[in-house]
Amino acid sequence: MKNNNTFGVHFILRHNRELNGKVPIYLRITVNKTRVELALKRYMQASDWNDVKGCAKPKREEFIFLNTYLEELRSKLVIYYQQLTLREDRVTAADIKDAYLGRYKEKAERTLLWLVGEHNLIMEKVLAKGSIKNYYTTERYLKKFLKERYRGDILLSKLSYSFLTAFEHYIRTTPLKLNDPCTNNGTMKHLERVKKMITWAVNNQWIENAPFDTYKLKYKTAQREALSPEEFQRIENAEFENTTMQKVRELFLFSCYTGLSYVDVMDLKPTDIITGVDGARWLKIYRAKTNIAVDVPLLKPALMLMQQLTSFDGSNPCGTVFPYITNQEVNRTLKMIAEVCGIKRNLTFHLARHTFATTITLCNGVPIETISKMLGHAKLTTTMVYARVVNTKVGMDMALLQCKLDRKS
């Protein structure tokens, strides 16, 4: 197949890096629309350089030797270019530079699974447990996909836009668990992680450009469900002889009154409970998910629930306020509680956080800005999702407005 690459080697002076009256010589390589530069660690006065020819003016013997060196270097780069074009479909300026520096072989062996493994190993100490767990799930999807479509792996240099579209289709049609397909937003999350890892590779100069930059993630706005006041009352009034069900009920209600997520409830320590300037008891924590500071005044029902919960197992060896129970057991038990209480919706622990945002606070007149701060949201627009789904609050606000208008008439 005919090669249409355009290739050039140029030697230039970098005048903006002058040192002690001398200017450094740089090598510039261009291939098609790609370009890289490399400092040659040689300096000379600008007046002794021919900008047009890209070489020293041969006025002295040392300049003649310099020009000879530059031409030999040019010849080597031409050879590298010819060798690479024989075995690669696409050659970039960075490839020529890496070949000259003896790094091309190492670069060529970098694959997508190598990148994912390297990323997860380094980020394991940086990201939260839940986040790194999700990256491992994405890695499982990639391994299955690459095994079926690409003989096990693919070079980073071979990645293209079409790779991500094929991977998206694979996730949608091939669940990791039987009869448990990935949702649209779940699929987008996997693709988002792949895009982030490729960007990380670009920043580390393991790949020249990000082939997925123009790929648009298509998230669907999720409906935030919350317990209605009637459903919440059913759970609050329920009593269970089963110790586990009673414990999970108390934990769930505590989250409803504080807005804390499961991990933040389980990590809550006695030192996180302080006395505020108003003399009341407050929760003062940093969210495990975002590390954002959260200050929540403890309502009386939350304080009573704390007393009831800590009485289950007495002193807690973990040093936390509440005895530990796994997220899986919590959500499994909540399904049983929902059935007993006649609640038809999918009852999960995270539903308590939504209930705090809507039924407990928003519907009782707490300003959205205050709710956002207590939930630990970085942006008010995140909290506004709850305001959009609470029609009851809209009716209450309009009824209040009508009362004011009636008083004026």
C-alpha positions as CSV (number, residue, x, y, z in Angstrom):
1,M,0.0,0.0,0.0
2,K,1.3,3.4,-0.9
3,N,2.5,5.5,2.0
4,N,1.3,9.1,2.0
5,N,3.2,10.3,5.1
6,T,5.0,13.7,5.0
7,F,8.2,13.7,7.0
8,G,10.6,16.4,7.9
9,V,13.6,17.1,10.1
10,H,14.6,20.6,11.0
11,F,17.1,22.2,13.4
12,I,16.1,25.5,15.0
13,L,17.2,27.9,17.8
14,R,15.1,28.4,20.8
15,H,15.6,32.2,21.4
16,N,13.3,32.3,24.4
17,R,15.7,30.0,26.3
18,E,18.9,32.0,25.8
19,L,21.5,31.4,28.5
20,N,24.7,33.5,29.0
21,G,24.4,35.0,25.5
22,K,24.0,31.6,23.8
23,V,20.9,29.9,22.4
24,P,20.1,26.2,22.5
25,I,19.7,24.1,19.3
26,Y,16.5,22.1,19.1
27,L,15.6,19.2,16.8
28,R,12.1,19.4,15.3
29,I,10.5,16.3,13.7
30,T,7.3,16.5,11.7
31,V,5.2,13.7,10.4
32,N,1.9,14.6,8.7
33,K,0.2,17.0,11.2
34,T,2.2,15.8,14.3
35,R,5.3,17.5,15.6
36,V,7.7,17.0,18.4
37,E,10.9,18.8,19.5
38,L,14.0,17.6,21.3
39,A,16.8,19.7,23.0
40,L,20.2,18.7,21.6
41,K,22.1,20.2,24.6
42,R,24.2,22.3,22.3
43,Y,24.4,26.1,22.4
44,M,25.7,28.9,20.1
45,Q,25.3,32.6,19.4
46,A,22.3,33.5,17.2
47,S,24.6,35.5,14.9
48,D,26.4,32.3,14.0
49,W,23.3,30.4,12.9
50,N,21.7,30.3,9.4
51,D,17.9,30.2,10.1
52,V,17.1,29.4,6.4
53,K,19.3,26.4,6.1
54,G,18.9,25.3,9.7
55,C,22.6,24.9,10.4
56,A,25.6,26.9,11.7
57,K,27.5,29.3,9.4
58,P,30.7,27.4,8.7
59,K,33.0,30.2,9.7
60,R,35.0,28.1,12.2
61,E,36.1,24.5,12.3
62,E,33.9,23.8,15.4
63,F,30.8,24.9,13.3
64,I,31.8,22.5,10.5
65,F,31.9,19.6,13.0
66,L,28.5,20.7,14.4
67,N,27.0,20.7,10.9
68,T,28.4,17.3,10.2
69,Y,26.8,16.0,13.5
70,L,23.5,17.5,12.6
71,E,23.5,15.9,9.1
72,E,24.4,12.5,10.6
73,L,21.5,12.9,13.1
74,R,19.2,13.8,10.2
75,S,20.3,10.6,8.4
76,K,19.6,8.4,11.4
77,L,16.1,9.9,11.8
78,V,15.4,9.2,8.1
79,I,16.4,5.6,8.7
80,Y,14.1,5.3,11.8
81,Y,11.3,6.8,9.8
82,Q,11.7,4.3,6.9
83,Q,11.9,1.3,9.3
84,L,8.8,2.3,11.1
85,T,6.7,3.0,8.0
86,L,7.5,-0.5,6.8
87,R,5.9,-2.1,9.9
88,E,3.3,0.4,11.1
89,D,0.1,1.7,9.4
90,R,0.4,5.0,11.1
91,V,3.7,6.7,12.2
92,T,3.8,9.9,14.3
93,A,6.5,12.3,15.1
94,A,6.6,11.0,18.6
95,D,7.3,7.5,17.3
96,I,10.4,8.8,15.5
97,K,11.6,10.6,18.6
98,D,11.0,7.5,20.8
99,A,12.9,5.3,18.2
100,Y,15.9,7.8,18.4
101,L,15.8,7.7,22.2
102,G,15.5,3.9,22.3
103,R,12.0,4.0,23.8
104,Y,9.9,2.9,20.8
105,K,9.9,-0.8,21.6
106,E,8.8,-0.1,25.2
107,K,6.0,2.1,24.0
108,A,4.8,-0.4,21.3
109,E,4.3,-3.0,24.0
110,R,1.9,-0.9,26.0
111,T,-1.6,-2.2,25.8
112,L,-5.0,-1.3,27.0
113,L,-5.0,-4.0,29.8
114,W,-1.5,-2.9,30.8
115,L,-2.8,0.7,31.2
116,V,-5.9,-0.4,33.2
117,G,-3.8,-2.6,35.5
118,E,-1.2,0.3,36.0
119,H,-4.0,2.8,36.6
120,N,-5.8,0.6,39.2
121,L,-2.6,-0.2,41.0
122,I,-1.6,3.4,41.4
123,M,-5.1,4.7,42.1
124,E,-6.0,2.0,44.7
125,K,-4.4,4.2,47.4
126,V,-6.0,7.4,45.9
127,L,-9.6,6.6,45.1
128,A,-12.3,5.7,47.6
129,K,-13.0,1.9,48.0
130,G,-16.3,2.2,46.1
131,S,-14.7,4.1,43.2
132,I,-11.7,1.7,42.8
133,K,-14.2,-1.2,43.0
134,N,-16.1,0.2,40.0
135,Y,-12.8,0.5,38.1
136,Y,-12.2,-3.2,38.7
137,T,-15.7,-4.0,37.4
138,T,-14.9,-2.0,34.2
139,E,-11.6,-4.0,33.9
140,R,-13.7,-7.2,34.0
141,Y,-15.9,-6.0,31.2
142,L,-12.8,-5.0,29.1
143,K,-11.1,-8.3,29.6
144,K,-14.2,-10.2,28.4
145,F,-14.7,-7.8,25.5
146,L,-11.0,-8.0,24.4
147,K,-10.9,-11.8,24.7
148,E,-13.9,-12.1,22.4
149,R,-13.1,-9.4,19.9
150,Y,-9.4,-8.6,20.0
151,R,-7.6,-11.9,20.9
152,G,-7.1,-10.8,24.4
153,D,-5.7,-7.2,24.2
154,I,-5.1,-4.2,22.0
155,L,-2.2,-1.7,21.7
156,L,-2.9,1.8,22.9
157,S,-1.7,3.1,19.5
158,K,-4.5,1.0,17.8
159,L,-7.4,2.4,19.8
160,S,-10.0,4.3,17.8
161,Y,-13.4,5.9,18.2
162,S,-15.0,2.7,16.8
163,F,-13.4,0.7,19.6
164,L,-15.5,2.6,22.2
165,T,-18.7,2.3,20.2
166,A,-18.2,-1.4,19.9
167,F,-17.5,-1.6,23.7
168,E,-20.7,0.3,24.5
169,H,-22.7,-2.2,22.4
170,Y,-21.0,-5.1,24.1
171,I,-21.8,-3.8,27.6
172,R,-25.4,-3.2,26.7
173,T,-25.8,-6.7,25.2
174,T,-23.5,-8.9,27.4
175,P,-24.1,-8.6,31.1
176,L,-21.5,-9.8,33.6
177,K,-24.2,-11.6,35.5
178,L,-26.9,-13.7,33.8
179,N,-30.2,-11.8,33.4
180,D,-28.7,-8.7,34.9
181,P,-28.1,-6.3,32.0
182,C,-26.3,-3.0,32.6
183,T,-28.5,0.1,32.7
184,N,-27.9,3.0,30.3
185,N,-26.2,5.1,33.0
186,G,-24.2,2.1,34.2
187,T,-23.0,1.7,30.7
188,M,-22.0,5.3,30.5
189,K,-20.1,5.0,33.8
190,H,-18.0,2.2,32.3
191,L,-17.3,4.3,29.2
192,E,-16.5,7.3,31.3
193,R,-13.9,5.3,33.3
194,V,-12.2,4.1,30.0
195,K,-12.1,7.7,28.7
196,K,-10.5,8.9,32.0
197,M,-7.8,6.2,31.8
198,I,-7.0,7.0,28.2
199,T,-6.7,10.7,29.2
200,W,-4.4,9.6,32.0
201,A,-2.3,7.7,29.4
202,V,-2.1,10.9,27.2
203,N,-0.9,12.9,30.2
204,N,1.8,10.4,30.9
205,Q,2.8,10.5,27.1
206,W,2.1,6.8,26.7
207,I,-0.2,7.6,23.8
208,E,-0.1,10.7,21.5
209,N,-3.8,11.7,21.5
210,A,-7.1,10.6,23.1
211,P,-9.2,8.9,20.4
212,F,-12.3,9.2,22.5
213,D,-12.3,12.9,23.0
214,T,-15.3,13.5,20.7
215,Y,-17.3,10.6,22.1
216,K,-20.3,12.0,23.9
217,L,-21.6,10.2,27.0
218,K,-25.4,9.9,26.9
219,Y,-26.6,9.9,30.5
220,K,-30.3,9.8,31.3
221,T,-31.6,11.9,34.1
222,A,-32.3,9.6,37.0
223,Q,-35.6,9.9,38.8
224,R,-34.8,10.4,42.5
225,E,-37.3,8.3,44.5
226,A,-38.1,9.0,48.1
227,L,-40.5,7.6,50.7
228,S,-43.8,9.4,50.9
229,P,-44.8,10.7,54.4
230,E,-47.3,7.8,54.7
231,E,-44.6,5.2,53.8
232,F,-42.1,6.8,56.1
233,Q,-44.7,6.7,58.9
234,R,-45.3,3.0,58.4
235,I,-41.6,2.2,58.9
236,E,-41.3,4.6,61.8
237,N,-44.2,2.9,63.6
238,A,-43.1,-0.7,62.8
239,E,-41.6,-2.9,65.5
240,F,-39.8,-6.2,64.8
241,E,-39.0,-9.1,67.1
242,N,-36.1,-10.0,64.8
243,T,-33.0,-8.2,66.1
244,T,-31.5,-7.7,62.7
245,M,-34.6,-6.2,61.2
246,Q,-35.0,-3.9,64.1
247,K,-31.4,-2.8,63.9
248,V,-31.6,-2.1,60.1
249,R,-34.9,-0.2,60.6
250,E,-33.2,2.1,63.1
251,L,-30.2,2.6,60.9
252,F,-32.5,3.4,57.9
253,L,-34.5,5.9,60.0
254,F,-31.3,7.5,61.3
255,S,-30.2,8.1,57.7
256,C,-33.7,9.5,56.9
257,Y,-33.2,12.1,59.7
258,T,-29.6,13.0,58.9
259,G,-29.1,12.4,55.1
260,L,-25.9,10.3,55.7
261,S,-25.1,7.6,53.2
262,Y,-24.5,4.0,54.3
263,V,-20.7,4.3,54.4
264,D,-20.9,7.6,56.4
265,V,-23.3,6.0,58.9
266,M,-21.0,3.0,59.4
267,D,-17.9,5.2,59.7
268,L,-19.5,7.6,62.2
269,K,-17.3,8.0,65.3
270,P,-18.1,9.6,68.7
271,T,-15.7,12.4,67.9
272,D,-17.9,13.3,64.9
273,I,-20.7,14.4,67.2
274,I,-20.1,17.8,68.6
275,T,-21.9,20.6,70.5
276,G,-22.6,23.5,68.2
277,V,-22.6,27.2,69.0
278,D,-26.3,26.9,69.5
279,G,-25.8,24.4,72.2
280,A,-27.4,21.6,70.1
281,R,-25.7,18.3,69.0
282,W,-24.3,18.3,65.5
283,L,-22.7,15.8,63.2
284,K,-19.5,17.1,61.7
285,I,-17.9,14.8,59.1
286,Y,-16.3,14.6,55.7
287,R,-18.2,12.5,53.2
288,A,-16.3,9.3,52.3
289,K,-17.4,9.7,48.6
290,T,-16.3,13.3,48.0
291,N,-14.3,14.3,51.1
292,I,-16.6,17.4,51.3
293,A,-17.3,18.7,54.8
294,V,-20.8,18.1,56.1
295,D,-22.5,19.7,59.2
296,V,-25.9,18.4,60.2
297,P,-27.8,19.4,63.3
298,L,-29.2,16.3,65.0
299,L,-33.0,16.3,65.3
300,K,-34.5,14.7,68.4
301,P,-35.6,11.5,66.6
302,A,-32.0,11.0,65.4
303,L,-30.7,11.4,68.9
304,M,-33.2,8.8,70.2
305,L,-32.3,6.4,67.4
306,M,-28.6,6.7,68.3
307,Q,-29.4,5.7,71.9
308,Q,-31.5,2.7,70.7
309,L,-28.9,1.6,68.2
310,T,-25.9,1.7,70.5
311,S,-27.9,-0.4,73.0
312,F,-27.9,-3.4,70.7
313,D,-24.4,-4.6,71.2
314,G,-23.2,-2.4,74.0
315,S,-19.6,-1.2,73.5
316,N,-18.6,-1.2,69.9
317,P,-15.1,-2.8,69.3
318,C,-14.7,-0.9,66.0
319,G,-14.7,2.4,67.7
320,T,-17.7,3.6,65.7
321,V,-21.0,4.9,67.0
322,F,-23.1,2.0,65.4
323,P,-22.4,-1.7,65.2
324,Y,-21.3,-2.8,61.8
325,I,-23.6,-4.5,59.4
326,T,-22.8,-5.1,55.7
327,N,-24.4,-3.1,52.9
328,Q,-25.7,-6.3,51.3
329,E,-27.3,-7.5,54.6
330,V,-28.8,-4.0,55.1
331,N,-30.5,-3.9,51.7
332,R,-31.6,-7.5,51.9
333,T,-33.2,-6.9,55.2
334,L,-34.9,-3.7,53.9
335,K,-36.6,-5.8,51.2
336,M,-38.2,-7.8,54.1
337,I,-39.1,-4.6,55.9
338,A,-40.8,-3.2,52.8
339,E,-42.8,-6.3,52.4
340,V,-44.0,-6.3,56.0
341,C,-44.8,-2.6,55.9
342,G,-46.7,-2.9,52.5
343,I,-44.3,-0.6,50.7
344,K,-44.2,-1.5,47.0
345,R,-41.1,0.5,45.9
346,N,-37.6,-0.9,45.8
347,L,-36.4,-0.1,49.4
348,T,-32.7,0.5,49.6
349,F,-30.5,2.3,52.2
350,H,-29.8,5.1,49.7
351,L,-33.5,5.8,49.5
352,A,-33.2,7.1,53.1
353,R,-30.8,9.9,51.9
354,H,-33.4,10.9,49.2
355,T,-36.1,10.8,51.8
356,F,-34.1,13.2,54.0
357,A,-33.8,15.6,51.1
358,T,-37.5,15.6,50.2
359,T,-40.0,14.2,52.7
360,I,-38.0,15.3,55.9
361,T,-36.6,18.7,54.8
362,L,-37.8,20.1,51.5
363,C,-41.4,19.3,52.1
364,N,-41.2,20.9,55.5
365,G,-39.9,24.3,54.2
366,V,-36.1,23.8,54.6
367,P,-34.4,26.0,51.9
368,I,-32.8,24.1,49.1
369,E,-29.4,25.8,49.8
370,T,-29.5,24.5,53.4
371,I,-30.3,21.0,52.2
372,S,-27.5,21.1,49.7
373,K,-25.0,21.9,52.4
374,M,-26.2,19.2,54.7
375,L,-26.1,16.6,51.9
376,G,-22.5,17.6,51.1
377,H,-23.2,18.4,47.4
378,A,-20.5,20.3,45.6
379,K,-23.1,22.0,43.3
380,L,-26.6,23.3,44.0
381,T,-27.7,21.9,40.7
382,T,-27.2,18.4,42.1
383,T,-29.7,19.1,44.9
384,M,-32.2,20.8,42.6
385,V,-33.0,17.3,41.2
386,Y,-34.9,16.6,44.4
387,A,-36.8,19.9,44.0
388,R,-38.0,19.0,40.5
389,V,-39.6,15.7,41.6
390,V,-41.5,16.8,44.7
391,N,-44.9,17.9,43.4
392,T,-46.1,18.1,47.0
393,K,-43.7,21.0,47.7
394,V,-44.9,22.8,44.6
395,G,-48.5,22.5,45.8
396,M,-47.5,23.7,49.3
397,D,-45.7,26.7,48.0
398,M,-48.5,27.7,45.7
399,A,-51.1,27.2,48.6
400,L,-49.0,29.5,50.7
401,L,-48.9,32.1,47.9
402,Q,-52.7,31.9,47.6
403,C,-53.1,32.6,51.3
404,K,-50.9,35.7,51.0
405,L,-52.9,36.9,48.0
406,D,-56.2,36.2,49.8
407,R,-55.1,38.4,52.7
408,K,-54.3,41.2,50.4
409,S,-57.7,41.1,48.6
